[in-house]
Amino acid sequence: MRQLHGAMRSLAEETILMISVFKWFTLASIIGVLVGGATAAFILILQAGTTWAGHYPSYFFLLPFALLISSLLTQTIAPEAAGHGTEKVIEAVHRRNGHIKAKVVPVKLAATLLTLISGGAAGKEGPCAQIGGAIAATCADIFRFNDTDRRKLVICGISAGFAAVFGTPIAGAIFGIEVLFIGSLMYDVLLPSFIAGITSYQISSALGVSYFYHPIDLVPTFSQLYFIEVVIGGMLLGLCCLLFIETIHFCKRVADRIPFAPPVKAFAAGVALVGLALALGDRYLGLGLETIEATLSGAPVNWWDSAAKMLFTSITITFGGSGGLVTPIFFIGSTFGSLYAAVMHLDQATFAAIGMVSLLAGAANTPIAASILAMEIFGPKIAPYAAVACVTCFLTTGHRSVYPSQITAAMKSASIRGNLGEEIDEVQMEFILRKHTPSSYMASLVKKFLNRDSCRR
């Protein structure tokens, strides 16, 4: 009887798992189709809009009015659509079990298109992640899913949006899971995320969206010196990442302290961006894809390029603009990596690619997704070096993020203590001495020496 009961239990478990796989294959495929279609429409409209704006050298003079309208749209219709979309959808997953209002989709589309076409310094992945999450949440509401299934479906929407916007289905699937927690992955959502990401990518490709791939052919001869140079580059990129995060937080504090209505502040920020563009050039406006592609081809950069893009992006996002942060991260990382290579007399194209993915690993706390992204965009030859730099930048950045709603699931060092399970903005870090730290290790050696000396006496 016990053997029969055990066999029936095993059979029941396998049946349930097979049904679960089929269920999530179907649901994730549906989400992939819907999000892939919406992302393709967004990207194609954005490309047409930026092409049209590029015919007019002074197109960015419309930026104050675009930010004003964007702020009005989000403030009056859907406040959840303000800022950079990935942060809002992470917040929805953690705080509201994935509840996102359907009206976020059209408002986010309109606000982001206005911001980017007029020259706002932001990215296109955040809106796609939020739109994907909103579509998934709407489907969950229609079919009356419970909170657990709704959250899983919204995560599939994040993955699908990221995969379709950059043409990286594997990195997109991992990003949608890894960006939620620092130091943990939700393995139960891994299969649905892969299915949603791959489906979304295939749909957007079929609808005419083209993607940027840039295989790196240079294969450096492995040496300890080159390996050290990659690690040092990762550490410096971590410091660059910290500067970007703190710049965003500083601009956010400034925006919160200005005693005017958000649309007024948005208009003033647009005027400030126009002034900065006239002073520094318009290469820091918009997506900045031309600069990114140039650095990946080995073109020289200005030493202030990274800092200027940080300032332009921070003002745009915190003062009423709508858009993502990953594309600006690519700009900042590629220009900083190229600058580092120029100083160290290394190949600038290689380190522009390494810097591009490493800064994503540090700023978003997604070293696995960033490492896979390097392989999908730049090919397998650069993957080992990019992975080392990504992890180094991730650790150097510490417990900070451009997405403050991320949950801390693990500390990055055993010498740092914090409250796990809290959002990263709320975690109070504390440095602690443990037995393996250098200071305590030296103290133990001194103690042993003194004890041995006293025993001899």
KAJOLIN-V215979 format. One record per backbone hydrogen bond with DSSP energy under -0.5 kcal/mol. NH is the residue of the N-H (numbers start at 0). CO is the residue of the C=O. If there is no record, write none. Layout:
# KAJOLIN-V215979
nh:NH co:CO
nh:NH co:CO
This chain:
# KAJOLIN-V215979
nh:4 co:0
nh:5 co:1
nh:6 co:2
nh:7 co:3
nh:8 co:4
nh:9 co:5
nh:10 co:6
nh:11 co:7
nh:12 co:8
nh:13 co:9
nh:14 co:10
nh:15 co:11
nh:16 co:12
nh:17 co:13
nh:18 co:14
nh:19 co:15
nh:20 co:16
nh:21 co:17
nh:22 co:18
nh:23 co:19
nh:24 co:20
nh:25 co:21
nh:26 co:22
nh:27 co:23
nh:28 co:24
nh:29 co:25
nh:30 co:26
nh:31 co:27
nh:32 co:28
nh:33 co:29
nh:34 co:30
nh:35 co:31
nh:36 co:32
nh:37 co:33
nh:38 co:34
nh:39 co:35
nh:40 co:36
nh:41 co:37
nh:42 co:38
nh:43 co:39
nh:44 co:40
nh:45 co:41
nh:46 co:42
nh:47 co:43
nh:48 co:44
nh:49 co:45
nh:50 co:46
nh:51 co:47
nh:52 co:48
nh:53 co:49
nh:54 co:50
nh:54 co:51
nh:55 co:52
nh:56 co:54
nh:58 co:55
nh:60 co:57
nh:61 co:58
nh:62 co:59
nh:65 co:61
nh:66 co:62
nh:67 co:63
nh:68 co:64
nh:69 co:65
nh:70 co:66
nh:71 co:67
nh:72 co:68
nh:73 co:69
nh:74 co:70
nh:75 co:71
nh:76 co:72
nh:77 co:72
nh:80 co:77
nh:81 co:78
nh:82 co:320
nh:84 co:82
nh:86 co:83
nh:87 co:83
nh:88 co:84
nh:89 co:85
nh:90 co:86
nh:91 co:87
nh:92 co:88
nh:93 co:89
nh:94 co:90
nh:95 co:90
nh:95 co:91
nh:97 co:91
nh:98 co:91
nh:98 co:95
nh:99 co:97
nh:103 co:100
nh:104 co:101
nh:106 co:102
nh:107 co:103
nh:108 co:104
nh:109 co:105
nh:110 co:106
nh:111 co:107
nh:112 co:108
nh:113 co:109
nh:114 co:110
nh:115 co:111
nh:116 co:112
nh:117 co:113
nh:118 co:115
nh:119 co:114
nh:121 co:119
nh:122 co:323
nh:127 co:123
nh:128 co:124
nh:129 co:125
nh:130 co:126
nh:131 co:127
nh:132 co:128
nh:133 co:129
nh:134 co:130
nh:135 co:131
nh:136 co:132
nh:137 co:133
nh:138 co:134
nh:139 co:135
nh:140 co:136
nh:141 co:137
nh:142 co:138
nh:143 co:140
nh:144 co:139
nh:149 co:145
nh:150 co:146
nh:151 co:147
nh:152 co:148
nh:153 co:149
nh:154 co:150
nh:155 co:151
nh:156 co:152
nh:157 co:153
nh:158 co:154
nh:159 co:155
nh:160 co:156
nh:161 co:157
nh:162 co:158
nh:163 co:159
nh:164 co:160
nh:165 co:161
nh:166 co:162
nh:167 co:162
nh:171 co:167
nh:172 co:168
nh:173 co:169
nh:174 co:170
nh:175 co:171
nh:176 co:172
nh:176 co:173
nh:177 co:173
nh:178 co:174
nh:179 co:176
nh:180 co:176
nh:181 co:406
nh:182 co:180
nh:186 co:184
nh:188 co:185
nh:189 co:186
nh:190 co:186
nh:192 co:188
nh:193 co:189
nh:194 co:190
nh:195 co:191
nh:196 co:192
nh:197 co:193
nh:198 co:194
nh:199 co:195
nh:200 co:196
nh:201 co:197
nh:202 co:198
nh:203 co:199
nh:204 co:200
nh:205 co:201
nh:206 co:202
nh:207 co:204
nh:208 co:203
nh:212 co:210
nh:213 co:376
nh:215 co:377
nh:216 co:214
nh:219 co:217
nh:226 co:222
nh:227 co:223
nh:228 co:224
nh:229 co:225
nh:230 co:226
nh:231 co:227
nh:232 co:228
nh:233 co:229
nh:234 co:230
nh:235 co:231
nh:236 co:232
nh:237 co:233
nh:238 co:234
nh:239 co:235
nh:240 co:236
nh:241 co:237
nh:242 co:238
nh:243 co:239
nh:244 co:240
nh:245 co:241
nh:246 co:242
nh:247 co:243
nh:248 co:244
nh:249 co:245
nh:250 co:246
nh:251 co:247
nh:252 co:248
nh:253 co:249
nh:254 co:250
nh:255 co:251
nh:256 co:252
nh:257 co:253
nh:258 co:256
nh:259 co:257
nh:263 co:260
nh:264 co:260
nh:265 co:261
nh:266 co:262
nh:267 co:263
nh:268 co:264
nh:269 co:265
nh:270 co:266
nh:271 co:267
nh:272 co:268
nh:273 co:269
nh:274 co:270
nh:275 co:271
nh:276 co:272
nh:277 co:273
nh:278 co:274
nh:279 co:275
nh:280 co:276
nh:283 co:280
nh:284 co:281
nh:285 co:118
nh:291 co:287
nh:292 co:288
nh:293 co:289
nh:294 co:290
nh:295 co:291
nh:296 co:292
nh:296 co:293
nh:297 co:294
nh:298 co:293
nh:304 co:301
nh:307 co:303
nh:308 co:304
nh:309 co:305
nh:310 co:306
nh:311 co:307
nh:312 co:308
nh:313 co:309
nh:314 co:310
nh:315 co:311
nh:316 co:312
nh:317 co:313
nh:318 co:314
nh:319 co:316
nh:320 co:315
nh:322 co:82
nh:323 co:122
nh:328 co:324
nh:329 co:325
nh:330 co:326
nh:331 co:327
nh:332 co:328
nh:333 co:329
nh:334 co:330
nh:335 co:331
nh:336 co:332
nh:337 co:333
nh:338 co:334
nh:339 co:335
nh:340 co:336
nh:341 co:337
nh:342 co:338
nh:343 co:339
nh:344 co:340
nh:345 co:340
nh:350 co:346
nh:351 co:347
nh:352 co:348
nh:353 co:349
nh:354 co:350
nh:355 co:351
nh:356 co:352
nh:357 co:353
nh:358 co:354
nh:359 co:355
nh:360 co:356
nh:361 co:357
nh:362 co:358
nh:363 co:359
nh:364 co:360
nh:365 co:359
nh:365 co:360
nh:369 co:365
nh:370 co:366
nh:371 co:367
nh:372 co:368
nh:373 co:369
nh:374 co:370
nh:375 co:371
nh:376 co:372
nh:377 co:373
nh:378 co:374
nh:381 co:378
nh:382 co:379
nh:383 co:379
nh:385 co:381
nh:386 co:382
nh:387 co:383
nh:388 co:384
nh:389 co:385
nh:390 co:386
nh:391 co:387
nh:392 co:388
nh:393 co:389
nh:394 co:390
nh:395 co:391
nh:396 co:392
nh:397 co:393
nh:397 co:394
nh:399 co:397
nh:401 co:362
nh:403 co:401
nh:405 co:402
nh:406 co:179
nh:407 co:421
nh:408 co:181
nh:408 co:406
nh:409 co:181
nh:415 co:412
nh:416 co:429
nh:419 co:417
nh:420 co:407
nh:421 co:418
nh:423 co:405
nh:424 co:403
nh:425 co:422
nh:426 co:422
nh:428 co:426
nh:429 co:416
nh:431 co:414
nh:436 co:433
nh:440 co:436
nh:441 co:437
nh:442 co:438
nh:443 co:439
nh:444 co:440
nh:445 co:441
nh:446 co:442
nh:447 co:443
nh:448 co:444
nh:449 co:445
nh:450 co:446
nh:451 co:447
nh:452 co:448
nh:453 co:449
nh:454 co:450
nh:455 co:451
nh:456 co:452
